Amino acid sequence: MELIFATHNQHKTEEVREIAASAFQVKNLKDIGCFDEIPETADTLQGNALQKARYVHEHYHVDCFADDTGLEVEALDGRPGVYSARFAGEHCSYQDNVDKLLKEMEGKNNRKACFKTVVALILNDKEYLFEGRVDGVIIENQRGSSGFGYDPVFLPEGFEQTFAEMGEEEKNSISHRGRAMRKLMFFLKDKKNDDFKLF
């Protein structure tokens, strides 16, 4: 099975291809000639994931899935949340976001945080939602050079390595995106049930 991942983000594409392995073939927007700036104006992860998937489905007439991911930090009242990718501004880098997060976390004893990913799938004109979550803490100094985004400062619960210190296989086995994608893959294998919904 071939599915279009509604993203321009090459890091995400490679991560999802690794997770999907031989279950299905993942193509991204570049592969279908889509270079549009797809709006992400919803105020929830679910809303943004659906917005992206619907845009690609309506404009390119393909079955597809999209995701939105947020880092929710307890001491920051759940921020950056849905604004995780642009926490430091519209055209910020991953490093800009990490720097802003660490600055706002200075002096805070409560370092609890969680990563959430929502995947929206449109298949045969029907919509499905899948969520993955991993809890952890924000450390004070960056560690590791793998991964992307907030990975160097996120230490998942029960582990001594940040996401950025883990190998891809280990990270994907426990990550928020990995968990959401495994729910998606499980669904695709059992898609005979039209009412099946995992969220």
Backbone as CSV, one residue per row, in Angstrom:
resi,resn,N_x,N_y,N_z,CA_x,CA_y,CA_z,C_x,C_y,C_z
1,MET,0.839,-1.195,0.000,0.000,0.000,0.000,0.878,1.251,0.000
2,GLU,0.447,2.241,-0.781,1.161,3.516,-0.827,0.291,4.606,-0.214
3,LEU,0.887,5.380,0.681,0.155,6.473,1.301,0.978,7.752,1.229
4,ILE,0.285,8.860,1.048,0.939,10.159,1.008,0.945,10.761,2.407
5,PHE,2.118,11.145,2.864,2.284,11.838,4.136,2.264,13.332,3.829
6,ALA,1.253,14.017,4.345,1.063,15.434,4.020,2.040,16.302,4.803
7,THR,3.298,16.258,4.380,4.329,17.065,5.031,5.422,17.429,4.038
8,HIS,6.071,18.569,4.297,7.279,18.950,3.567,8.519,18.647,4.407
9,ASN,8.311,18.211,5.643,9.394,18.023,6.597,10.119,16.693,6.339
10,GLN,11.364,16.793,5.861,12.116,15.592,5.511,12.470,14.761,6.734
11,HIS,12.722,15.423,7.880,13.020,14.684,9.119,11.841,13.792,9.500
12,LYS,10.639,14.384,9.460,9.435,13.608,9.788,9.241,12.463,8.798
13,THR,9.452,12.759,7.508,9.271,11.737,6.474,10.172,10.543,6.731
14,GLU,11.435,10.810,7.002,12.389,9.714,7.237,12.023,8.925,8.486
15,GLU,11.579,9.625,9.518,11.200,8.955,10.757,10.007,8.034,10.517
16,VAL,9.004,8.536,9.785,7.799,7.742,9.531,8.106,6.570,8.598
17,ARG,8.971,6.774,7.625,9.360,5.665,6.745,10.032,4.559,7.549
18,GLU,10.836,4.955,8.511,11.515,3.992,9.375,10.493,3.213,10.203
19,ILE,9.493,3.910,10.718,8.461,3.276,11.538,7.584,2.342,10.697
20,ALA,7.217,2.820,9.501,6.330,2.040,8.628,7.023,0.805,8.075
21,ALA,8.350,0.908,7.892,9.152,-0.195,7.358,8.486,-0.778,6.105
22,SER,8.133,-2.056,6.152,7.554,-2.676,4.959,6.024,-2.690,4.990
23,ALA,5.437,-2.087,6.030,3.969,-2.117,6.157,3.292,-1.378,5.000
24,PHE,3.809,-0.213,4.671,3.329,0.500,3.489,4.380,1.507,3.053
25,GLN,4.264,1.930,1.791,5.227,2.866,1.224,4.785,4.296,1.509
26,VAL,5.692,5.084,2.057,5.374,6.460,2.435,5.984,7.433,1.436
27,LYS,5.146,8.275,0.870,5.610,9.365,0.016,5.199,10.681,0.668
28,ASN,5.991,11.726,0.454,5.588,13.014,1.015,5.108,13.958,-0.074
29,LEU,4.856,15.208,0.286,4.262,16.151,-0.659,5.160,16.429,-1.858
30,LYS,6.450,16.456,-1.631,7.394,16.682,-2.738,7.233,15.592,-3.793
31,ASP,6.995,14.364,-3.341,6.872,13.230,-4.259,5.656,13.331,-5.172
32,ILE,4.636,14.103,-4.750,3.453,14.260,-5.612,3.413,15.657,-6.248
33,GLY,4.526,16.378,-6.150,4.608,17.692,-6.787,3.834,18.776,-6.078
34,CYS,3.610,18.598,-4.783,2.890,19.619,-4.006,3.916,20.455,-3.228
35,PHE,3.971,21.735,-3.573,4.881,22.649,-2.874,4.092,23.782,-2.210
36,ASP,2.781,23.572,-2.058,1.918,24.575,-1.445,2.261,24.750,0.026
37,GLU,2.065,25.964,0.507,2.148,26.220,1.940,0.784,25.869,2.532
38,ILE,0.696,24.733,3.179,-0.596,24.270,3.690,-0.879,24.953,5.022
39,PRO,-2.046,25.551,5.158,-2.362,26.276,6.396,-2.450,25.354,7.609
40,GLU,-1.982,25.869,8.738,-2.114,25.189,10.035,-2.631,26.238,11.013
41,THR,-3.916,26.492,10.953,-4.484,27.601,11.729,-5.404,27.145,12.848
42,ALA,-5.503,25.834,13.053,-6.360,25.323,14.132,-5.684,25.543,15.479
43,ASP,-6.473,25.485,16.547,-5.902,25.685,17.883,-5.724,24.376,18.643
44,THR,-5.801,23.258,17.916,-5.533,21.946,18.515,-4.677,21.131,17.554
45,LEU,-3.967,20.142,18.087,-3.186,19.240,17.243,-4.098,18.476,16.292
46,GLN,-5.218,18.024,16.821,-6.197,17.295,16.012,-6.677,18.153,14.846
47,GLY,-6.989,19.415,15.126,-7.482,20.320,14.092,-6.460,20.557,13.006
48,ASN,-5.204,20.746,13.389,-4.157,20.976,12.397,-3.902,19.743,11.534
49,ALA,-3.886,18.576,12.166,-3.661,17.339,11.410,-4.781,17.137,10.383
50,LEU,-6.009,17.354,10.807,-7.136,17.221,9.879,-7.078,18.266,8.773
51,GLN,-6.702,19.492,9.128,-6.631,20.569,8.145,-5.647,20.221,7.028
52,LYS,-4.488,19.707,7.404,-3.475,19.358,6.406,-3.919,18.181,5.542
53,ALA,-4.470,17.147,6.181,-4.910,15.976,5.426,-6.048,16.332,4.463
54,ARG,-6.986,17.140,4.939,-8.107,17.539,4.083,-7.640,18.362,2.892
55,TYR,-6.680,19.240,3.111,-6.173,20.085,2.023,-5.586,19.214,0.908
56,VAL,-4.744,18.273,1.283,-4.099,17.422,0.286,-5.127,16.525,-0.402
57,HIS,-6.050,15.983,0.368,-7.079,15.114,-0.208,-7.948,15.880,-1.207
58,GLU,-8.338,17.096,-0.851,-9.219,17.891,-1.715,-8.512,18.416,-2.965
59,HIS,-7.239,18.789,-2.823,-6.525,19.397,-3.943,-5.795,18.396,-4.833
60,TYR,-5.433,17.248,-4.263,-4.647,16.282,-5.039,-5.353,14.932,-5.201
61,HIS,-6.507,14.787,-4.567,-7.362,13.610,-4.754,-6.628,12.295,-4.475
62,VAL,-5.932,12.269,-3.356,-5.216,11.056,-2.950,-5.560,10.719,-1.503
63,ASP,-5.496,9.429,-1.179,-5.569,9.034,0.222,-4.288,9.519,0.895
64,CYS,-4.408,10.021,2.090,-3.222,10.593,2.727,-3.389,10.620,4.242
65,PHE,-2.282,10.911,4.913,-2.345,11.152,6.351,-1.453,12.337,6.674
66,ALA,-1.770,13.002,7.761,-0.980,14.144,8.228,-0.852,14.031,9.734
67,ASP,0.168,14.684,10.269,0.308,14.670,11.710,0.544,16.073,12.228
68,ASP,0.275,16.265,13.485,0.717,17.465,14.175,1.201,17.022,15.547
69,THR,2.288,17.621,15.959,2.935,17.230,17.205,3.136,18.448,18.083
70,GLY,2.953,18.252,19.369,3.183,19.346,20.304,3.897,18.867,21.555
71,LEU,4.716,19.746,22.096,5.361,19.512,23.375,4.601,20.315,24.418
72,GLU,4.061,19.640,25.408,3.300,20.319,26.460,4.107,20.274,27.758
73,VAL,4.434,21.458,28.271,5.254,21.572,29.473,4.376,22.031,30.635
74,GLU,4.359,21.236,31.687,3.452,21.484,32.817,3.678,22.862,33.444
75,ALA,4.934,23.233,33.675,5.243,24.505,34.338,4.928,25.721,33.463
76,LEU,4.730,25.485,32.170,4.388,26.570,31.244,2.916,26.506,30.850
77,ASP,2.107,25.866,31.697,0.665,25.747,31.455,0.345,25.096,30.112
78,GLY,1.153,24.096,29.745,0.888,23.347,28.518,1.541,23.914,27.277
79,ARG,2.184,25.065,27.399,2.896,25.593,26.237,4.190,24.782,26.024
80,PRO,4.735,24.793,24.798,4.254,25.496,23.602,3.084,24.811,22.894
81,GLY,2.825,23.543,23.186,1.646,22.862,22.654,1.534,22.941,21.143
82,VAL,0.383,23.418,20.680,0.115,23.464,19.238,1.060,24.419,18.512
83,TYR,1.720,25.290,19.273,2.649,26.249,18.656,4.110,25.792,18.766
84,SER,4.337,24.516,19.018,5.689,24.009,19.252,6.653,24.313,18.111
85,ALA,6.191,24.166,16.872,7.085,24.360,15.722,7.465,25.818,15.524
86,ARG,6.650,26.738,16.031,6.927,28.167,15.836,6.937,28.906,17.178
87,PHE,7.400,28.222,18.198,7.433,28.764,19.550,8.232,30.071,19.616
88,ALA,9.351,30.125,18.896,10.217,31.306,18.930,9.925,32.277,17.789
89,GLY,8.837,32.036,17.031,8.496,32.938,15.924,8.222,32.161,14.650
90,GLU,7.632,32.820,13.676,7.180,32.163,12.449,8.287,31.437,11.683
91,HIS,9.447,32.060,11.556,10.507,31.448,10.734,11.706,31.035,11.580
92,CYS,11.406,30.549,12.778,12.477,30.185,13.713,13.068,28.819,13.351
93,SER,14.256,28.557,13.883,14.908,27.262,13.710,14.593,26.372,14.910
94,TYR,14.948,25.089,14.798,14.791,24.180,15.926,15.557,24.722,17.129
95,GLN,16.765,25.229,16.879,17.591,25.727,17.971,16.964,26.944,18.644
96,ASP,16.348,27.808,17.848,15.653,28.976,18.415,14.586,28.530,19.408
97,ASN,13.832,27.499,19.029,12.764,26.999,19.900,13.317,26.410,21.193
98,VAL,14.390,25.629,21.072,15.004,25.019,22.253,15.545,26.101,23.180
99,ASP,16.187,27.107,22.600,16.736,28.207,23.409,15.632,28.936,24.172
100,LYS,14.536,29.190,23.499,13.414,29.892,24.147,12.826,29.038,25.273
101,LEU,12.688,27.741,25.009,12.148,26.837,26.025,13.041,26.810,27.266
102,LEU,14.330,26.636,27.052,15.257,26.574,28.192,15.271,27.888,28.965
103,LYS,15.147,28.994,28.261,15.113,30.301,28.917,13.885,30.413,29.820
104,GLU,12.725,29.974,29.285,11.486,30.064,30.064,11.461,29.073,31.226
105,MET,12.267,28.031,31.140,12.291,27.003,32.192,13.338,27.291,33.275
106,GLU,14.090,28.347,33.100,15.119,28.676,34.093,14.499,28.855,35.486
107,GLY,15.081,28.186,36.466,14.630,28.319,37.846,13.384,27.536,38.199
108,LYS,12.836,26.775,37.256,11.604,26.014,37.528,11.959,24.603,37.994
109,ASN,11.398,24.208,39.124,11.660,22.873,39.664,10.817,21.797,38.983
110,ASN,9.604,22.160,38.585,8.734,21.203,37.892,9.150,21.145,36.426
111,ARG,9.755,20.050,36.017,10.264,19.917,34.644,9.409,18.946,33.820
112,LYS,8.254,18.537,34.354,7.424,17.537,33.659,6.913,18.059,32.322
113,ALA,6.911,17.159,31.339,6.438,17.514,30.000,5.946,16.256,29.297
114,CYS,5.213,16.435,28.237,4.831,15.297,27.399,4.813,15.722,25.944
115,PHE,5.146,14.784,25.102,5.037,14.962,23.659,3.752,14.267,23.216
116,LYS,2.981,14.920,22.363,1.790,14.302,21.780,1.831,14.436,20.264
117,THR,1.424,13.391,19.600,1.250,13.422,18.150,-0.159,12.954,17.823
118,VAL,-0.829,13.685,16.950,-2.114,13.249,16.410,-1.936,13.025,14.916
119,VAL,-2.324,11.850,14.457,-2.290,11.520,13.032,-3.717,11.485,12.512
120,ALA,-3.952,12.206,11.422,-5.259,12.198,10.756,-5.104,11.452,9.436
121,LEU,-5.918,10.451,9.237,-5.890,9.648,8.016,-7.182,9.867,7.242
122,ILE,-7.055,10.099,5.935,-8.231,10.102,5.056,-8.060,8.942,4.086
123,LEU,-8.952,7.996,4.186,-8.893,6.773,3.393,-10.284,6.487,2.853
124,ASN,-10.386,6.397,1.540,-11.688,6.156,0.895,-12.734,7.167,1.366
125,ASP,-12.317,8.429,1.446,-13.192,9.566,1.807,-13.689,9.533,3.253
126,LYS,-13.079,8.697,4.086,-13.435,8.678,5.507,-12.242,9.153,6.327
127,GLU,-12.532,9.781,7.473,-11.482,10.341,8.315,-11.314,9.526,9.605
128,TYR,-10.064,9.350,10.005,-9.741,8.608,11.218,-8.641,9.352,11.972
129,LEU,-8.637,9.232,13.293,-7.651,9.912,14.126,-6.943,8.928,15.050
130,PHE,-5.644,9.145,15.234,-4.819,8.290,16.086,-3.907,9.184,16.928
131,GLU,-3.777,8.874,18.197,-2.931,9.700,19.065,-1.826,8.883,19.718
132,GLY,-0.662,9.497,19.832,0.446,8.897,20.560,0.977,9.898,21.573
133,ARG,1.404,9.402,22.731,1.883,10.294,23.795,3.045,9.636,24.520
134,VAL,4.012,10.461,24.919,5.094,9.981,25.775,5.387,11.061,26.815
135,ASP,5.511,10.629,28.069,5.792,11.555,29.168,7.282,11.591,29.463
136,GLY,7.715,12.700,30.052,9.118,12.837,30.391,9.373,14.145,31.102
137,VAL,10.618,14.610,31.035,10.996,15.879,31.661,11.876,16.679,30.711
138,ILE,11.916,17.987,30.937,12.813,18.873,30.197,14.086,19.024,31.022
139,ILE,15.209,18.624,30.446,16.476,18.750,31.168,17.029,20.166,30.998
140,GLU,18.035,20.503,31.793,18.533,21.881,31.806,19.519,22.179,30.695
141,ASN,20.210,21.151,30.203,21.205,21.348,29.142,20.992,20.346,28.020
142,GLN,21.237,20.772,26.804,21.026,19.907,25.643,22.021,18.747,25.634
143,ARG,21.489,17.570,25.215,22.329,16.380,25.110,21.954,15.609,23.862
144,GLY,22.969,15.248,23.076,22.743,14.411,21.899,22.641,15.204,20.619
145,SER,22.879,14.513,19.506,22.887,15.184,18.198,21.973,14.523,17.179
146,SER,21.236,13.499,17.598,20.295,12.839,16.681,18.933,13.523,16.788
147,GLY,17.997,13.051,15.975,16.639,13.584,16.048,16.553,15.020,15.577
148,PHE,15.513,15.714,16.036,15.289,17.099,15.629,14.348,17.757,16.620
149,GLY,14.117,19.036,16.448,13.191,19.737,17.329,13.689,19.793,18.763
150,TYR,12.818,19.412,19.686,13.135,19.479,21.120,13.827,18.220,21.638
151,ASP,14.187,17.316,20.757,14.769,16.034,21.171,15.961,16.162,22.120
152,PRO,16.861,17.159,21.957,18.034,17.224,22.851,17.714,17.599,24.293
153,VAL,16.510,18.100,24.552,16.185,18.497,25.933,15.033,17.689,26.524
154,PHE,14.550,16.678,25.796,13.443,15.857,26.293,13.963,14.498,26.725
155,LEU,13.808,14.217,28.014,14.222,12.938,28.589,12.966,12.118,28.876
156,PRO,12.705,11.065,28.088,11.483,10.280,28.302,11.519,9.511,29.613
157,GLU,10.361,9.367,30.195,10.198,8.691,31.489,10.766,7.277,31.434
158,GLY,11.594,6.940,32.431,12.143,5.594,32.513,13.430,5.387,31.732
159,PHE,13.955,6.454,31.126,15.172,6.350,30.320,16.218,7.344,30.810
160,GLU,17.471,7.042,30.509,18.564,7.919,30.915,19.123,8.704,29.736
161,GLN,18.582,8.473,28.558,19.023,9.182,27.366,17.908,10.071,26.843
162,THR,18.277,11.238,26.336,17.295,12.082,25.642,16.968,11.436,24.305
163,PHE,15.907,11.910,23.668,15.581,11.415,22.326,16.761,11.626,21.377
164,ALA,17.489,12.733,21.553,18.602,13.049,20.657,19.829,12.178,20.909
165,GLU,19.849,11.461,22.027,20.959,10.544,22.314,20.642,9.116,21.893
166,MET,19.384,8.865,21.579,18.965,7.515,21.203,19.191,7.264,19.715
167,GLY,19.357,5.996,19.381,19.347,5.611,17.982,17.922,5.718,17.457
168,GLU,17.794,5.783,16.146,16.473,5.966,15.546,15.503,4.854,15.919
169,GLU,15.991,3.633,15.914,15.113,2.493,16.206,14.582,2.560,17.633
170,GLU,15.467,2.881,18.584,15.045,2.953,19.981,14.055,4.090,20.190
171,LYS,14.355,5.256,19.626,13.453,6.397,19.774,12.075,6.063,19.194
172,ASN,12.053,5.529,17.986,10.779,5.237,17.331,9.951,4.204,18.088
173,SER,10.629,3.344,18.844,9.906,2.299,19.575,9.112,2.860,20.748
174,ILE,9.482,4.051,21.236,8.794,4.610,22.406,8.201,5.996,22.156
175,SER,8.511,6.608,21.027,8.126,8.008,20.822,6.638,8.191,20.572
176,HIS,6.181,9.406,20.763,4.805,9.804,20.502,4.409,9.521,19.056
177,ARG,5.286,9.895,18.116,4.975,9.668,16.702,4.963,8.177,16.397
178,GLY,5.905,7.449,16.986,5.945,6.003,16.792,4.673,5.331,17.282
179,ARG,4.183,5.770,18.437,2.966,5.176,18.996,1.745,5.485,18.141
180,ALA,1.648,6.728,17.675,0.513,7.092,16.810,0.570,6.340,15.490
181,MET,1.772,6.216,14.934,1.914,5.526,13.646,1.634,4.037,13.769
182,ARG,2.001,3.439,14.888,1.694,2.008,15.059,0.187,1.785,15.154
183,LYS,-0.538,2.719,15.763,-2.001,2.621,15.779,-2.550,2.721,14.355
184,LEU,-1.960,3.627,13.568,-2.374,3.772,12.174,-2.116,2.479,11.399
185,MET,-0.942,1.899,11.579,-0.608,0.676,10.846,-1.501,-0.493,11.265
186,PHE,-1.783,-0.580,12.556,-2.682,-1.624,13.052,-4.061,-1.467,12.398
187,PHE,-4.511,-0.231,12.305,-5.804,0.040,11.679,-5.807,-0.364,10.215
188,LEU,-4.756,-0.010,9.494,-4.701,-0.316,8.059,-4.721,-1.818,7.804
189,LYS,-4.156,-2.572,8.737,-4.175,-4.029,8.589,-5.560,-4.599,8.876
190,ASP,-6.375,-3.831,9.597,-7.684,-4.315,10.028,-8.787,-3.369,9.552
191,LYS,-8.597,-2.780,8.384,-9.501,-1.718,7.937,-10.838,-2.218,7.392
192,LYS,-11.113,-3.496,7.551,-12.409,-4.013,7.112,-13.540,-3.421,7.949
193,ASN,-13.233,-3.078,9.194,-14.252,-2.504,10.083,-14.371,-1.019,9.823
194,ASP,-15.431,-0.579,9.157,-15.598,0.823,8.768,-15.745,1.754,9.955
195,ASP,-16.173,1.223,11.106,-16.409,2.082,12.266,-15.198,2.156,13.190
196,PHE,-14.147,1.447,12.805,-12.954,1.402,13.657,-12.356,2.805,13.804
197,LYS,-12.109,3.209,15.039,-11.499,4.520,15.279,-10.661,4.461,16.549
198,LEU,-9.419,4.865,16.440,-8.508,4.802,17.576,-8.011,6.196,17.883
199,PHE,-8.471,6.762,18.989,-7.978,8.090,19.368,-8.073,8.249,20.882
